[in-house]
Amino acid sequence: MDAVRDSGQINADDIGRVVARVSFFVNAGVRFIEEMCKMRAFVQLWDELTAERYGVTDAKQRRFRYGVQVNSLGLTEAQPENNVQRIVLEMLAVTLSRDARARAVQLPAWNEALGLPRPWDQQWSLRFQQVLAYETDLLEYDDLFAGSTVVEAKVSAIVDGARAEMRRVREMGGAVAAVESGYMKSELVRSLTARRGRMESGEDVVVGVNKFTTTEPNPLLADLDTAIQTVDKAVEQQGIDAVRAWRAARDRTAAEDALAALTEAAKGTSNLMDPTLACARAGVTTGEWAGALREVFGEYRAPTGVSGSAGVAGVGADIEAVREKVRKTGEELGVHLKMLVGKPGLDGHSNGAEQVAVRARDCGFEVVYQGIRLTPAQIVSAAVQEDVHVVGLSVLSGSHLSVVPDVLKGLRDAGLDDVPVVVGGIIPDADAVRLRELGVAEVFTPKDFDLTGILSRVVTQIRKARGLPVDA
């Protein structure tokens, strides 16, 4: 990687990152032709680069083989039955074009915007692929789009844009430098921010959300308590007990010595493989192994992309109203309102948190956002150090009933009883009730589409917590 940075060249892996993360960022919508053309362009670029830059002469070895998780970002909580056709159309976009066909496809379930899919829902998604593979002849022919002037023009435009983007990244010093500077992440956040703006303005139609919103009763949602899967707390406890039993049964001295040897090796220039193997043989857990390395190397926190991302293109009356509410509340408290956006647990889905952070900044908040995979203790520590007025937690992993109570307790123990906590994510109604009982001020789910309205409610919760009139 250092050689890549120093030379300003981009290797094959870096090319993939550039194209996949920037030029071919897939919008949160069913863009059938566009997505198909993006993959055709990706295949064309890969073939050219491996042949011209790396001298791969065998065409089969230049073939771009990729697996894809079909976009779940565009799934909606409103009228979730519409998600079925969205998933199928997106699956077709990466399978119909034989020359650019995905070798493996992972599909979301229709109700992922509601909560964790049940085994039956997962089976339904699997059957989409199996029907395509075994009951249709769509996969049996040469590329159906070869020779299409429409497709070729679209692919050519995408390729030109990708080449321009790759030149831009090379001028920055390569893909590593572009990642470290935050450029790539900022471009992703900017792209989704623009998409949200088009959805809010109605330029991009999302059926059931910003158009065609009238609906009949949905039998699939007749019993929401059984329409999604919940995690058995006993399973979590079994895992905890198993780790404790493992540690109690191993040779404690051997484990401690192995960890000490790993730490010493990390401080120097020795290869870490031998001490790592010694740790495994001594029964050291992966958490202990990683913890020892963190003590030496620290922990890398990737750029969030929020600070460098442009917000809304124009300021409408709704945003101006919230800005005034933020300004007035800050004046009454004698401070500038500050919001901490936190991602607790192992959840790596950062899009929602980033969009809230960008919109909160647009609405006049000072925003603290430190990225993903934070512990509750780290979030509480940041809230204390930054002296924030509200904590917003984003949880899309289904772990809200595990991590949110820990944050609430940590804030209470730190004396921050006047700092409201709001939570957003894939949260079933029954769990939302439980979170409110535990002290969460507001619970937002994908049906709460209006980010500006959400932030207005957040300011109201700050005013309540600080004893200010809430009709201001």
WOSUL-V975954 format. One record per residue. N is the residue number from 1. PHI is phi in whole degrees, 0 to 359 (999 if undefined). OMEGA is omega in whole degrees, 0 to 359 (* if undefined). Layout:
n/phi/omega
N/PHI/OMEGA
N/PHI/OMEGA
This chain:
n/phi/omega
1/999/179
2/296/179
3/296/178
4/297/181
5/295/184
6/292/184
7/276/183
8/75/179
9/270/180
10/240/177
11/275/187
12/298/179
13/296/180
14/294/177
15/302/180
16/300/180
17/295/182
18/300/185
19/293/184
20/290/187
21/273/185
22/243/188
23/295/185
24/249/176
25/297/185
26/274/180
27/294/182
28/279/179
29/194/181
30/275/180
31/258/193
32/302/183
33/296/181
34/298/181
35/293/178
36/297/180
37/293/177
38/299/181
39/289/175
40/297/178
41/294/179
42/302/180
43/298/179
44/298/180
45/297/181
46/298/180
47/297/180
48/296/185
49/291/180
50/292/179
51/282/189
52/277/184
53/271/186
54/248/171
55/67/178
56/280/186
57/268/181
58/279/183
59/300/180
60/295/180
61/285/176
62/271/183
63/296/180
64/273/180
65/253/182
66/220/170
67/252/184
68/221/169
69/264/183
70/303/186
71/310/173
72/258/181
73/295/182
74/271/178
75/287/186
76/242/173
77/282/176
78/288/181
79/44/187
80/295/176
81/298/177
82/294/181
83/294/182
84/298/180
85/291/176
86/299/181
87/296/181
88/296/181
89/297/179
90/292/176
91/297/180
92/295/182
93/298/181
94/250/178
95/232/186
96/295/182
97/277/187
98/300/182
99/291/181
100/228/187
101/281/173
102/295/177
103/274/178
104/212/182
105/231/174
106/247/185
107/251/172
108/285/176
109/263/186
110/301/187
111/250/180
112/291/176
113/281/180
114/258/184
115/170/180
116/287/181
117/295/175
118/283/176
119/307/180
120/295/178
121/295/178
122/295/177
123/298/179
124/301/178
125/298/178
126/298/181
127/295/175
128/306/181
129/294/184
130/291/176
131/295/178
132/300/186
133/285/191
134/250/184
135/248/177
136/237/176
137/252/185
138/295/184
139/264/189
140/261/188
141/248/172
142/298/186
143/303/184
144/287/187
145/251/178
146/298/180
147/90/179
148/286/180
149/294/180
150/294/181
151/294/181
152/298/179
153/293/180
154/294/179
155/298/180
156/300/179
157/295/180
158/293/179
159/300/179
160/300/179
161/295/180
162/294/179
163/297/178
164/297/180
165/294/179
166/294/175
167/297/180
168/298/180
169/293/178
170/298/179
171/293/177
172/284/183
173/114/179
174/113/185
175/294/180
176/299/179
177/296/180
178/292/176
179/289/184
180/296/180
181/285/183
182/90/184
183/300/185
184/297/180
185/295/179
186/299/179
187/294/177
188/294/180
189/297/180
190/299/181
191/298/181
192/289/176
193/298/178
194/296/178
195/298/180
196/297/179
197/298/178
198/292/177
199/292/182
200/292/179
201/279/183
202/90/178
203/297/174
204/259/182
205/271/171
206/240/186
207/300/179
208/90/182
209/248/179
210/243/173
211/199/182
212/56/186
213/270/176
214/293/188
215/211/172
216/273/177
217/304/185
218/261/180
219/295/178
220/293/183
221/251/184
222/299/179
223/228/185
224/296/180
225/294/178
226/249/181
227/281/178
228/225/181
229/262/176
230/246/181
231/273/179
232/289/180
233/301/181
234/296/179
235/295/177
236/299/181
237/295/177
238/299/178
239/297/178
240/298/181
241/297/181
242/295/179
243/294/179
244/296/179
245/295/178
246/300/181
247/293/181
248/290/185
249/274/184
250/279/176
251/283/186
252/300/181
253/297/180
254/297/180
255/294/180
256/294/179
257/295/180
258/295/178
259/294/178
260/296/179
261/294/177
262/297/180
263/297/180
264/295/179
265/296/180
266/293/180
267/287/181
268/253/183
269/243/183
270/291/173
271/294/185
272/275/184
273/294/182
274/299/178
275/294/176
276/293/177
277/296/177
278/296/177
279/298/181
280/298/181
281/293/180
282/274/178
283/86/177
284/292/179
285/279/179
286/297/178
287/295/178
288/292/179
289/300/180
290/295/180
291/298/179
292/296/179
293/290/178
294/297/180
295/299/182
296/271/188
297/266/188
298/79/182
299/231/181
300/285/175
301/245/184
302/291/174
303/302/182
304/276/181
305/81/184
306/284/185
307/295/182
308/265/184
309/264/176
310/290/179
311/269/182
312/295/183
313/294/179
314/225/181
315/257/179
316/274/181
317/296/182
318/292/179
319/292/179
320/298/179
321/295/179
322/290/176
323/302/179
324/295/179
325/295/177
326/295/181
327/298/182
328/295/179
329/296/177
330/298/179
331/297/180
332/294/179
333/269/180
334/76/182
335/217/171
336/261/184
337/299/183
338/233/181
339/240/174
340/261/174
341/256/186
342/238/176
343/243/182
344/277/175
345/83/184
346/268/182
347/294/180
348/257/182
349/275/191
350/261/187
351/304/183
352/298/180
353/298/181
354/294/180
355/291/175
356/296/181
357/297/180
358/296/181
359/291/177
360/298/176
361/297/179
362/297/182
363/272/173
364/104/177
365/286/160
366/275/189
367/247/173
368/248/178
369/220/188
370/251/177
371/98/190
372/263/172
373/57/175
374/260/174
375/279/175
376/306/180
377/296/179
378/294/179
379/293/178
380/297/179
381/300/179
382/295/179
383/298/179
384/290/184
385/294/183
386/271/179
387/53/185
388/278/180
389/256/178
390/202/176
391/244/176
392/251/181
393/252/177
394/249/182
395/226/179
396/246/186
397/262/183
398/85/184
399/261/187
400/300/181
401/284/177
402/263/188
403/269/183
404/296/178
405/301/179
406/294/177
407/294/179
408/301/180
409/295/180
410/298/179
411/295/178
412/297/181
413/296/179
414/275/179
415/81/181
416/262/180
417/291/182
418/264/177
419/253/181
420/291/177
421/245/174
422/244/186
423/231/175
424/231/177
425/156/178
426/274/189
427/232/177
428/299/183
429/303/182
430/297/179
431/289/178
432/298/177
433/300/181
434/296/180
435/297/178
436/296/178
437/297/180
438/282/177
439/122/176
440/290/185
441/284/181
442/216/175
443/235/181
444/244/179
445/230/182
446/304/179
447/290/177
448/275/190
449/282/187
450/276/182
451/296/180
452/295/176
453/296/177
454/302/183
455/290/174
456/297/178
457/293/177
458/296/178
459/298/178
460/301/179
461/293/176
462/297/180
463/297/178
464/301/184
465/296/182
466/262/176
467/75/178
468/263/177
469/301/186
470/269/179
471/269/182
472/282/*
